[in-house]
Amino acid sequence: MAEYKDFVDERKTVKEGVMYKRGAINTDWKLRHFVLNGRQLTYFKGGRSAPSGNIDMKAVIGVTEVESDSSFKIQTQKRTYDMRGETPGKSSEWRDAIYRIYKQSFRSAKS
């Protein structure tokens, strides 16, 4: 079974920390630990255990801000993920980092 250490490579990690994620079924905001690298955004429940899920950055088709509550959406063909940082500033940092990787992935997919 994959563990936290399998998803963290200091040379490739773009951003790491906590963020809130709202589920598709359970719509409460849940605090999760996230690791963003150039290929995926992986999230963990309860710290650094086995991953709860991940978002393939090449599958992302949009990253949009929701101004009313400082959250943002990550859209893929299959699902839209609602995310929010611990503060509006942290939301912006996460959104910007994810957007940069999305744009890089989008450019490389077109090449």
N, C-alpha and C positions, 0 to 999 in steps of 0.2 A: 504494500500500500504506500502511495506517495505521501511524503511528509513535507512540512514547511521548508526544511532545508533544501529540498529538491526544487523549489520554486524561486529561491533567492540566490542570485548570482550577483555579487557586488559590482562586477564589471558591467552587467546588463540592467541592473535595477535602476529605474528612472525615479520612482517614488515609492515610499513604503510608509504605512501608518494606518490610522483608524478613520473610518468614514461610516455614515449611516446608509443602509440600503433598505429600500421598501420592496417587499416581495410582491409577486404577482397574485398570490392567493392570500397570504397573510399580509395585509396592507399596513401593519404597524412598522415604524422605523426601527430597524435593528442595527446595533453597533457591530461592525465587523472589522477585522484586520485585513488590509489590502496590500498586495505587492503588484506594482506595475512595472513590466519590463517591455522591451520592444515588440514582443509577440502577444502578450496576454495580460489581462488584469485578473489576478487570482484573489479570491477572498476566503477567509477562514473564520469559523465560529469559535468563540472562546479562546482566542489567542493563537498560538502557533502549533495547532494540531494538524490533522489531515485537512486538505482544502474542502470547503463547502461547495465551491464552484469556480468557474473562470469564464472570462469573456475573451474570445479570440479576437484580437484587434483587427485582423484582416476581414472579419465578418461585420465590423461596425460600419454602418451606413450613415450615421449622424450623431453629433453631440450637440445638445441644445440646452440653453439656460432657461430655468423657470424663475423669472424675476420675483414672483410673489413670495417665495419662501427660501430663496437662495439655493435651491436644489438644481439639479440638472438631470438630463435624460441621456442615456447611451442607447442608441437604437441599432438593432441588428435585424436581419431578415426574419428571425424567429421570435424576437422578444424585445421589449423596451425595458431598460433598467432605470429605476429612479434612485438617485444618489444624492447625498448631502454631506458636506463636511461638518465638523463640530462647531464651526463658526462660519459666517459668510466669507471671511478671508480664506479659510481652509477650503471651502467649497470652490472658490475661484482658483486656488492653487491646483486642486485635484482636476477640475474641469480643464484648465489650461494644459496640464501635463498629459491628460488623456487625449485632448484634442490634437496636440503635437504628434503623438504616436499614431493617432487615427490618420492625420494628414500624411505622415510618412508611409504608413501602410497603404493608403489610397494611391499615393504616387508610385510606389513600387509595384502595386498590382496592375497599374496602367502601363508600366514599362515592358 
